[in-house]
Amino acid sequence: MVNSKSFIDQLGREIQISFPPKRIISLVPSQTELLFDLGLGEEVIGITKFCVHPEKWFRTKTRVGGTKQLDIEKIISLQPDLIIANKEENVEEQINELAKHFPVWISDIKILDDAYAMILSVGELTDRREWAELLIKEIHTAFEHWQLQRNNSKLPCAYLIWNDPLMTIGSDTFIHHMLSIAGFENVFSDQFRYPEISIVELRKRNPKFILLSSEPFPFKQKHADELKEQLPDSKIIFVDGEMFSWYGSRLLKAPEYFRQLWSTPET
């Protein structure tokens, strides 16, 4: 006999699922990796084309489109009993369509505590609560150690996610929160979401550091050189975007990455 359980997602929506779920589709790369680390290799049947971790899942699991361009028909054909999505990374209209057919649990992550809550909830959803609790404890400990190591001063930076047009991040994003934890002060903290900015604005803010994220735009050396011509007093550093924006089990790697970032000659 199939058990049925109710859960509340991070938007306050209630969903009813067959518990424990046996056919899970993840529409969010960082949450896909989390499902892997919770030992759900058999249960996860679909991922997006951007779910690059773990590599063996990227190579073998059925792909259901991109995070913002889902293949609705393929998802329906897979008949999942649980879909895991995210408010920001997925398109509301597509999620609403899927929710007509299947239970969709949606995360909403702004700060690290939201990520901890998500990890615990996904553990409960998938009958992996103990695994999730252990993972949260390990991540929490890693961040505590980093906070003890780092200098409390924060250096002004601009974190760029796109090149043409230039785009940065505002104060209501998870990246902004992670920048603060990493030891940076976002010079665009008076902005929201992902605003377009100009070179003139960037120069006016005068960031000590310009961080070029590895995602979603693949910044190259030529882009750094162009920015350096315009802002010769700013130090330009390429950074791993996953360490600032992924809010699943990859968080375990972030504190050590921040430590290494501060130990490089550029910083």
SULWO-V992441 format. One record per backbone hydrogen bond with DSSP energy under -1.0 kcal/mol. NH is the residue of the N-H (numbers start at 1). CO is the residue of the C=O. E is the energy in kcal/mol with one decimal. If there is no record, write none. Layout:
BEGIN
nh->(NH | NH)
co->(CO | CO)
e->(E | E)
END
This chain:
BEGIN
nh->(5 | 7 | 9 | 10 | 12 | 15 | 17 | 19 | 24 | 25 | 26 | 27 | 32 | 33 | 34 | 35 | 36 | 37 | 38 | 39 | 40 | 44 | 45 | 46 | 47 | 49 | 51 | 52 | 58 | 59 | 60 | 61 | 64 | 66 | 71 | 72 | 75 | 76 | 77 | 78 | 81 | 82 | 83 | 84 | 85 | 87 | 90 | 95 | 96 | 97 | 98 | 99 | 101 | 102 | 105 | 107 | 115 | 116 | 117 | 118 | 119 | 120 | 121 | 122 | 123 | 124 | 125 | 126 | 127 | 128 | 132 | 133 | 134 | 135 | 136 | 137 | 138 | 139 | 140 | 141 | 142 | 143 | 144 | 145 | 146 | 147 | 148 | 149 | 150 | 155 | 157 | 158 | 160 | 161 | 162 | 167 | 168 | 170 | 171 | 177 | 178 | 179 | 180 | 181 | 182 | 184 | 185 | 187 | 189 | 191 | 197 | 202 | 203 | 204 | 205 | 206 | 208 | 209 | 210 | 211 | 212 | 213 | 214 | 217 | 219 | 224 | 225 | 226 | 227 | 228 | 229 | 230 | 231 | 234 | 235 | 237 | 239 | 243 | 245 | 246 | 251 | 252 | 253 | 257 | 258 | 259 | 260 | 261 | 262 | 267)
co->(17 | 15 | 13 | 106 | 9 | 7 | 5 | 3 | 43 | 82 | 46 | 84 | 28 | 29 | 30 | 31 | 32 | 33 | 34 | 36 | 35 | 40 | 24 | 24 | 62 | 65 | 48 | 50 | 54 | 55 | 56 | 57 | 47 | 69 | 64 | 70 | 71 | 72 | 73 | 74 | 23 | 23 | 103 | 25 | 105 | 107 | 86 | 91 | 92 | 93 | 94 | 95 | 98 | 98 | 83 | 85 | 111 | 112 | 113 | 114 | 115 | 116 | 117 | 118 | 119 | 120 | 121 | 122 | 124 | 123 | 128 | 129 | 130 | 131 | 132 | 133 | 134 | 135 | 136 | 137 | 138 | 139 | 140 | 141 | 142 | 143 | 144 | 145 | 146 | 183 | 185 | 209 | 211 | 167 | 167 | 162 | 195 | 193 | 191 | 173 | 174 | 175 | 176 | 177 | 178 | 179 | 155 | 157 | 186 | 188 | 166 | 198 | 199 | 200 | 201 | 202 | 156 | 156 | 235 | 158 | 237 | 160 | 239 | 161 | 217 | 220 | 221 | 222 | 223 | 224 | 225 | 226 | 227 | 231 | 208 | 210 | 212 | 240 | 241 | 242 | 248 | 249 | 250 | 253 | 254 | 255 | 256 | 257 | 258 | 264)
e->(-2.5 | -2.5 | -2.7 | -1.8 | -1.8 | -2.9 | -2.7 | -2.4 | -2.8 | -2.3 | -2.5 | -2.8 | -2.2 | -2.0 | -1.3 | -2.1 | -1.8 | -2.3 | -1.2 | -1.9 | -1.9 | -2.0 | -3.0 | -1.2 | -2.6 | -2.2 | -1.3 | -1.9 | -2.1 | -2.0 | -1.3 | -3.0 | -2.6 | -1.6 | -2.6 | -1.3 | -2.3 | -2.6 | -2.2 | -1.4 | -2.6 | -1.3 | -2.1 | -2.7 | -2.9 | -2.8 | -1.7 | -2.3 | -2.8 | -1.7 | -2.2 | -2.4 | -1.7 | -2.5 | -2.9 | -2.1 | -1.4 | -2.3 | -2.3 | -2.4 | -2.6 | -2.3 | -2.4 | -3.0 | -2.1 | -2.2 | -2.9 | -1.8 | -1.0 | -4.1 | -2.5 | -2.8 | -2.1 | -2.3 | -2.7 | -2.1 | -2.1 | -2.6 | -2.9 | -2.3 | -2.1 | -2.2 | -2.2 | -2.3 | -1.8 | -2.4 | -1.6 | -1.4 | -2.4 | -1.8 | -3.0 | -1.9 | -2.9 | -2.5 | -1.1 | -1.6 | -2.1 | -3.1 | -2.4 | -1.5 | -2.4 | -2.7 | -1.8 | -1.9 | -2.4 | -2.7 | -2.5 | -2.8 | -1.3 | -1.9 | -2.4 | -2.5 | -2.8 | -2.2 | -2.0 | -1.1 | -1.0 | -1.8 | -2.9 | -2.8 | -3.0 | -2.1 | -1.2 | -1.1 | -1.8 | -1.6 | -2.7 | -2.0 | -2.1 | -2.4 | -1.7 | -1.2 | -2.7 | -1.6 | -3.0 | -2.6 | -2.6 | -1.3 | -1.7 | -2.0 | -1.8 | -1.8 | -1.8 | -1.8 | -2.7 | -2.2 | -2.4 | -2.4 | -2.1 | -1.2)
END
